[in-house]
Each structure stands twice: as structure tokens, then as C-alpha cells.
């Protein structure tokens, strides 16, 4: 639309060019807004890149100028490092957009090639990927377009200038800056569990496969966390298929460096309680930095620890105890059974300590270690002398166990059978 204005009146000695009808061309205001969707950006690896969008209104840019300020400076503090200034011309802008479109097309093609028979395939994942890549374009008005700045270094990106095809600077809208940080990450510090020592024994009183009120053994892990603090960590514990999530917030490091912190590597403890028998898996789900960047790492030995908690073995005498001795015939033997009440197959074979205390001075006492045989539940003790037999303890491959009642068995020697014969004279009638 070209407005037309008519100016009428006397010149009164003024400029004669002011008289008559004039045509004034009024162009819409050109604007540029950095990161219009308030996204968070981070670099996964030193060689990766991010595309930061610029929302353009009523303008076709032929030049974009931006600066990249190194991370690690505080408010009012001297900037450490070199501030880089970059100028993009129209060719650079077109090349970035073309590369972005090709990448999106490749993503769509790969999604279409997914095997629908794959058990991990989810058709809704494809829909979400397409929505995420096209939602921004669909939301644009007719006068709006998007341009992108490709950034490969961490720092604070500041939009300095956008020049349109009419050689006019576009008005820059707030905010003018966005932070590109290294992506935060967390992993377990290598320890005994990562080197195969991942078997633990249930604490006394822990008898079930579900976490209860009885506390178990505490296990201390250490975590290496990297990112711009304050950081938040989300992790979960899976006990025999039952999962529970936890969040650790406000993880900070050196607080003496100012407000705008650089990424820091921190180490924090993580203590868990093994309050159930079975498999305990601990996984780091994701960590969030101060800018909202979050990266979910794949399950790996660096982000997962698994501990197997074994049931404590327990033993006692069977069919022998206080008030119920085992009988032994002189010159013979009797069998005394020691039975296991609870055990874990991974913990076998079990050693059972037994002490013999003789009932007279003719025999000598002893202590022995008896072993279970194969998958047998009982141990047979062959007693040939009278006395008291006591279970001292039980130990498996990994776990010490408990001795239950009856823990003692008394073997009593039975006297030989005897007979009394009385002779009487038979009187003759």
C-alpha cells in the first residue's frame, strides 16, 4: 500500500517544492529475534554443533553479525578469553538453511525405514520427531521466516546486527543473548562394583524381595558430574522390577567465581540401602544444568550399577534338641541331621561348623567343618559316641549365615539289653 498525501496552501516565500501532491512509501518495520522459542542449547561433544534460530519479520537478511563470549565470566568481572565476532553473508545464511533442510529430510527418511517389527519400535516416536522438526515452521506467520546460526563452541551468543536486502538494519528484539554450554553429564566413578564385585549379603532381618521397614546394608557410590551449576540429577532404583525415581537438586561447586559460571566437574556421593533380597539396579537418568540443558545418556557401565543381594543361609538341627535327645546304641552309630532353612543357590556350597563335647572322659572333643553336598538340603552327621553336638556357624561362598534353634543336639548312649534269670527248684509231687 502506497499512501498519497496532498499538501495545499500558499508558499509564503517558502520552498516551492513543498506544494502539490506527494507520494510517501512506508515499509513495515523489520525485526529480528534471537532464540524466539526460549530453547536451551548445549554441545554434546567438542565436535558437535547447534543451530540457534533467529525469527525474522518483514525482512530477508543479507547479513548477520553475532559475537561469541567465552563462558566463565562473572557480572562486573573481566572476560577471560577472546570474544569472537562473526559476519554471515547471504550465501552463508542460505548454505546453513540448506544443510538444515537436508538434515531434516534425512531424519524423516530414517524414521520411515524403521522396522515396525522391532520390539522397540513405537509409531508415536516418529510422530513426535516430525512434530518437533515442523512445529516451528508451521507456527510462522506469512511475514515471518527463520534463519539459523551454526555454533560449534560454547559461549554466550549475542546478536549484534541483522541487515536486510534494502540495506537497512532490522530492529533487534529482546533477548539479545543465548548461552551455549557443554551438555551436562553424570557417570559413576569406577569402583569395586564396576569391576565385578557386585554381590552383597542381606543384612540380618532382611528376608523378602521387596523393600520393607528393615534397613539393609548401605552402599556408597561416587558420581562425577559435569556442567554449569547449579545442577540437578535424576536417577532411579530398580529392585526386582519395581522402579522408584529420585532427584538431587542444588548441586553446586565453586561459588567464588561470580554469577555466570563456567562448566565445572564435581564429585558427589550417592548412598543407597540394600533393603531387599534380589537384584538392585541404579541408573542415572539425566542431569540438568542452570540453563535447562538436559541430556539423557544411554544405559552403559558408566551410568548403571547393579548389585545382587543374596539371602542369608540359616541352619539348625533336625529332630533333635533340648528335651529330645538322639539315642545311640553301644558299639553302633546314629545319624544326626543338620538342615538348611533358607539359602541362595548362588551362595553354595555351605560350610557348617560343628563342635563335639563328650559326656565322659573316655572320648575327646573336636571341632569340624562340614559341607553340603550338591543340592542337598541336609547334612548328615554320623555320631558314634555320646555327648553334645553344637552348631557353631554357617558360611556360604559369599555370606555368613545364622544358626537357628535348636542349635544343640544331645546324643545319649543307650545301655545294652539285659535280662535277669531266677532259678527255682521244681518240687516233685
Residue pairs with C-beta under 8 A, 6 or more apart in sequence:
1 26
2 23
2 24
2 25
3 23
3 24
3 26
4 21
4 22
4 23
4 24
5 21
5 22
5 23
5 24
6 20
6 21
6 22
7 18
7 19
7 20
7 21
7 22
8 19
9 19
11 18
11 19
27 58
27 166
28 58
28 143
29 57
29 58
29 171
30 56
30 57
30 58
30 59
30 162
30 164
30 168
30 170
30 171
31 56
31 57
31 58
31 59
31 170
31 171
31 172
31 173
32 54
32 55
32 56
32 57
32 59
32 61
32 159
32 162
32 170
32 171
32 172
32 173
33 54
33 55
33 57
33 172
33 173
33 174
34 52
34 53
34 54
34 157
34 159
34 172
34 173
34 175
34 176
34 177
34 178
35 52
35 53
35 54
35 175
35 178
36 53
36 54
36 55
37 53
37 136
39 53
40 291
40 292
40 293
40 294
41 50
41 52
41 151
41 178
41 179
41 180
41 181
41 293
42 50
42 180
42 181
42 182
42 183
42 184
42 289
42 291
42 293
42 295
43 49
43 50
43 152
43 153
43 154
43 180
43 181
43 182
43 183
44 183
44 295
47 152
48 152
49 150
49 151
49 152
50 150
50 151
50 180
51 96
51 100
51 148
51 149
51 150
51 151
52 148
52 149
52 151
52 157
52 178
52 180
53 136
53 146
53 147
53 148
54 64
54 146
54 147
54 148
54 149
54 159
54 162
55 144
55 146
56 144
56 145
56 146
56 147
56 162
56 170
57 141
57 143
57 144
58 143
59 162
59 164
59 165
59 170
60 145
60 164
60 165
61 90
61 93
61 147
61 162
61 163
61 164
61 165
61 170
62 89
62 90
62 93
62 163
62 164
62 165
63 87
63 88
63 89
63 90
63 161
63 162
63 163
64 87
64 88
64 93
64 147
64 149
64 159
64 161
64 162
64 163
65 85
65 86
65 87
65 88
65 159
65 160
65 161
65 162
65 163
66 85
66 86
66 88
66 149
66 157
66 158
66 159
66 160
67 83
67 84
67 85
67 86
67 157
67 158
67 160
68 83
68 84
68 86
68 151
68 153
68 155
68 156
68 157
68 158
69 79
69 83
69 155
69 156
69 158
70 79
70 80
70 81
70 82
70 83
70 154
70 155
71 154
71 155
71 156
71 179
71 181
71 228
71 260
71 261
71 262
71 263
72 80
72 81
72 257
72 260
72 261
72 262
73 79
73 80
73 258
73 260
74 257
74 258
74 259
74 260
74 261
75 258
75 259
75 260
76 258
77 258
84 153
84 155
85 160
88 96
88 149
93 147
96 147
96 148
96 149
96 150
97 147
97 148
99 150
100 148
104 133
107 129
107 133
108 130
108 133
111 126
111 129
111 130
112 126
114 121
114 126
115 121
116 123
136 146
137 146
140 146
149 157
151 157
151 180
153 180
154 180
154 181
154 182
154 263
155 179
155 180
156 177
156 178
156 179
156 180
156 260
157 177
157 178
157 179
157 180
158 176
158 177
159 172
159 176
159 177
161 169
161 172
162 169
162 170
162 172
163 169
163 170
164 170
179 291
181 227
181 228
181 263
181 289
181 291
181 293
182 226
182 227
182 263
183 227
183 293
183 295
184 225
184 226
184 227
184 228
184 231
184 263
184 287
184 288
184 289
184 293
184 294
184 295
185 225
185 226
185 227
185 287
185 295
185 297
186 223
186 224
186 225
186 226
186 233
186 284
186 287
186 297
186 303
187 223
187 224
187 284
187 297
187 302
187 303
188 194
188 221
188 222
188 223
188 224
188 284
188 302
188 303
188 304
188 305
189 221
189 222
189 223
189 224
189 267
191 221
191 222
192 198
193 219
193 221
193 305
193 306
193 307
194 301
194 305
198 305
198 306
198 307
198 308
199 307
199 308
199 310
199 346
199 398
200 217
200 219
200 274
200 307
200 308
200 309
200 310
200 398
201 217
201 309
201 310
201 312
201 347
201 398
201 399
201 400
202 216
202 217
202 274
202 277
202 309
202 310
202 311
202 312
202 399
203 214
203 215
203 216
203 217
203 274
203 275
204 312
204 402
205 214
206 212
206 214
206 216
206 274
206 275
206 276
206 277
206 309
206 312
207 277
207 311
207 342
208 276
208 277
209 239
209 240
209 276
209 277
209 278
210 239
210 240
210 242
210 276
211 239
211 275
211 276
212 275
212 276
214 275
215 273
215 275
216 273
216 274
216 275
216 276
216 309
217 273
217 274
218 271
218 272
218 273
218 274
219 271
219 272
219 273
219 274
219 307
220 269
220 270
220 271
221 269
221 270
221 271
221 272
221 282
221 305
222 267
222 268
222 269
222 270
223 233
223 267
223 268
223 269
223 270
223 284
224 265
224 266
224 267
225 231
225 233
225 251
225 265
225 266
225 267
225 268
225 287
226 263
226 264
226 265
226 266
227 263
227 264
227 287
227 289
227 293
228 261
228 262
228 263
228 264
228 289
228 290
228 291
228 293
229 251
229 252
229 253
229 261
229 264
229 266
229 289
229 290
230 249
230 250
230 251
230 252
230 290
231 251
231 252
231 266
231 287
231 288
231 289
231 290
232 247
232 248
232 249
232 250
232 251
232 287
232 288
233 247
233 248
233 251
233 268
233 284
233 286
233 287
234 245
234 246
234 247
234 284
234 285
234 286
234 287
234 288
235 245
235 246
235 247
235 248
235 270
235 282
235 283
235 284
235 285
236 243
236 244
236 245
236 246
236 282
236 283
236 285
237 243
237 244
237 246
237 272
237 280
237 281
237 282
238 244
238 279
238 280
238 281
238 282
238 283
239 276
239 278
239 279
239 280
239 281
240 276
240 278
240 279
245 285
248 268
248 270
251 266
251 268
252 266
253 261
253 264
253 266
254 261
254 264
261 290
263 289
270 282
272 280
272 282
274 280
274 307
274 309
276 309
277 309
277 310
277 311
277 344
278 308
278 309
279 306
279 307
279 308
279 309
280 306
280 307
280 308
280 309
281 304
281 305
281 306
282 304
282 305
282 306
282 307
283 299
283 303
283 304
284 297
284 303
284 304
285 296
286 294
286 295
286 296
286 297
287 294
287 295
288 294
297 303
308 346
310 344
310 346
310 347
310 396
310 398
310 399
311 342
311 343
311 344
311 347
311 399
312 342
312 399
312 400
312 401
312 402
313 340
313 342
313 343
313 344
313 347
313 350
313 394
313 395
313 396
313 399
313 401
313 402
314 340
314 341
314 342
314 343
314 394
314 401
314 402
314 403
314 404
315 338
315 339
315 340
315 341
315 350
315 352
315 391
315 394
315 401
315 402
315 403
315 404
316 338
316 339
316 341
316 391
316 403
316 404
316 405
316 406
316 407
317 336
317 337
317 338
317 339
317 389
317 391
317 406
317 407
317 408
317 409
318 337
318 338
318 339
318 378
319 326
319 337
320 326
320 336
320 337
320 406
320 409
320 410
321 405
321 406
321 408
321 409
322 406
322 408
322 410
324 406
325 409
325 410
325 411
325 412
326 334
326 336
326 383
326 409
326 410
326 411
326 412
327 334
327 411
327 412
327 414
328 334
328 383
328 384
328 385
328 386
328 411
328 412
328 413
328 414
329 413
329 414
329 416
330 413
330 414
330 415
330 416
332 384
333 382
333 383
333 384
334 382
334 383
334 411
335 380
335 381
335 382
335 383
336 380
336 381
336 382
336 383
336 389
336 409
336 411
337 378
337 379
337 380
337 381
338 352
338 354
338 370
338 378
338 379
338 380
338 381
338 391
339 377
339 378
339 379
340 350
340 372
340 377
340 378
340 394
341 404
343 350
343 396
343 401
344 396
344 399
346 397
346 398
347 396
347 397
347 398
347 399
348 372
348 375
348 396
348 397
349 371
349 372
349 373
349 396
349 397
350 371
350 372
350 394
350 395
350 396
350 401
351 369
351 370
351 371
351 394
351 395
351 396
352 369
352 370
352 371
352 372
352 379
352 391
352 393
352 394
353 367
353 368
353 369
353 370
353 391
353 392
353 393
353 394
353 395
354 367
354 368
354 369
354 370
354 381
354 389
354 390
354 391
354 392
355 365
355 366
355 367
355 389
355 390
355 392
356 365
356 366
356 367
356 368
356 385
356 387
356 388
356 389
356 390
357 365
357 387
357 388
357 389
357 390
358 364
358 365
358 385
358 386
358 387
359 386
359 387
359 388
359 413
360 386
363 385
363 386
363 387
365 387
367 392
370 379
370 381
371 379
372 379
373 379
381 389
383 389
383 411
385 411
385 413
386 411
386 412
386 413
387 410
387 411
388 408
388 409
388 410
388 411
389 408
389 409
389 410
389 411
390 407
390 408
390 409
391 403
391 407
391 408
392 403
393 400
393 401
393 403
394 400
394 401
394 402
394 403
395 401
